[in-house]
Amino acid sequence: MTSITIRNLSEETKARLRQQAAASGRSLEAYVRTLLDQAAGAPDPAPAARFPYDLVALVEPGEDIEPLIAERDDRQRPVEL
């Protein structure tokens, strides 16, 4: 994979993108990556295929990921038989 730098992006645009990313449950980086893929005509990968990349985008280098996993862990209610 490669990376790009976007210069002269207004703070207002960045704030709107961050809000849209949060509303979709993604990091800003993952959200903008999807927007760029869609603009370039690339097919949207299946949600399972994005999983490790979205998870990595949530944390800073050296940050512990376990609290994020626990925070987002939706436990299934026990099934009564």
Buried (B, 14 or more C-beta within 10 A) or exposed (E): EEEEEEEEEEEEEEEEBBEBBEEEEBBBBBBBBBEEEEEEEEEEEEEEEBEEBBBEBBEEEEEEEEEEEEEEEEEEEEEEE
